[in-house]
Amino acid sequence: MIEKKIQEVKELPYSVLLLLAFMGIFIGVVAGAIAAVFGRVLLYLTAVREMNPWPWLPFLGFIGLAIVYAYRNFGGKSSKGMSLLFQVGFDEEEIIPKRLVPMVIVTTWLTHLFGGSAGREGVAVQLGATVAHWFSRFYHFPNKSHIFLLTGMAAGFAGLFQTPMAAILFALEVLVVGSLGLSALLPMTLASFTASLTSHSLGLEKFSHALSKTFPLTPKLFGILLVLGLFFGLAGNFFAYLLAWFKQVQARLFPNPYLRILLVGSILAILFLSLHQGRYSGLGTNLIEASFSGKQIYAYDWLLKLLLTVLTLAAGFQGGEVTPLFAIGSSLGVLLAGIFGLPIELAAALGYISVFGSATNTYLAPIFIGGEVFGYQNLPAYFIAVTFAYIVSRRHSIYPLQKIRERV
């Protein structure tokens, strides 16, 4: 008798799969609608701040006091943010409080209006997960909590960035590095594509930039992509390492969270105003747009955006890391394009996806972001650069509770 090498698992009945399919569509509509409202308001507030940063940036430290007060007095478990999602995914927590949605949305709006350098994906993933996980309490089938969690995470990411395939892969990869749990694939797929279509139909614009030409893969280009991938991987790991380090240092130097966010926020306000009057505030979409439109990119843009984003998030301001990582990667790509003789748009695109992949310890998601944002004609280049960015180091991640599967 031949020993079975693959462990058999009990599959969900078709009735449950049908239910999950309907729930995936419903969750996608809800998450996509919330993402559209959140994203459009965020873009409006960004435009208000960019028109004249002076009425807003000087008060960054003071609005930080309000953020800390809100979370300490009303946040409860929602103050854990993305870490709470990881704990639920690992069955260390059972509930994601509904208050997380308004808390993280409003505090992120305030962070951006007053000039903090932060992202938005953390909000989208958290709100999608909260909405989806709330429905899990009404059903009784194996692994329901995990399935609904992943479905919501994918829907939130897809609703905000409108990259549904990358969103599915991001949710599958991010909890445990090196492991893909596919039990939630059906509702995730329906929720992700539905959320993307919903947010787009509600007027949330997607960033995309089709590369103007296809770059044939030659031995020389392969070597350049290898080296670029290593540089981008180091940048992503540097961001993740500094974020964890600054959180520890700031907590040790200023154990009082009110004093910490007031002091660091005030220093950041001075820096933001001094450095090109808010060029490094907010999402970093201005740097992304400049990278792909031939506008001015300074050699130090990527580094200043990296450092100021780390300081903003470590101090306790709300948002995410992904869009700043896109900005860091694309502006670093512009710098490296001149050094290695690559077309700027290709190098910027490779940096856009590879720095994100390195900092989040994800591999498939950034490759598909490349396809969904820049077109699939240069997929081999995305694959090579992301591969070498990914293998630089997996010891650091922007998600401190992320687990790495042991090699077998």
Secondary structure, 3 states (H helix, E strand, C coil): CCCCCCCCCCCCCHHHHHHHHHHHHHHHHHHHHHHHHHHHHHHHHHHHHHHCCCCCHHHHHHHHHHHHHHHHHHHHHHHHCHHHHHHHHCCCCCCCCCCHHHHHHHHHHHHHHCCCCCCCHHHHHHHHHHHHHHHHHHCCCCCHHHHHHHHHHHHHHHHHHCCHHHHHHHHHHHCEECCCCHHHHHHHHHHHHHHHHHHHHCCCCCCCCCCCCCCCCCHHHHHHHHHHHHHHHHHHHHHHHHHHHHHHHHHHHCCCHHHHHHHHHHHHHHHHHHCCCCCCCCCCHHHHHHHHHCCCCCCCHHHHHHHHHHHHHHHCCCCCCHHHHHHHHHHHHHHHHHHHCCCHHHHHHHHHHHHHHHHHCCCHHHHHHHHHHHCHHHHHHHHHHHHHHHCCCCCCCCCCCCEECCCC
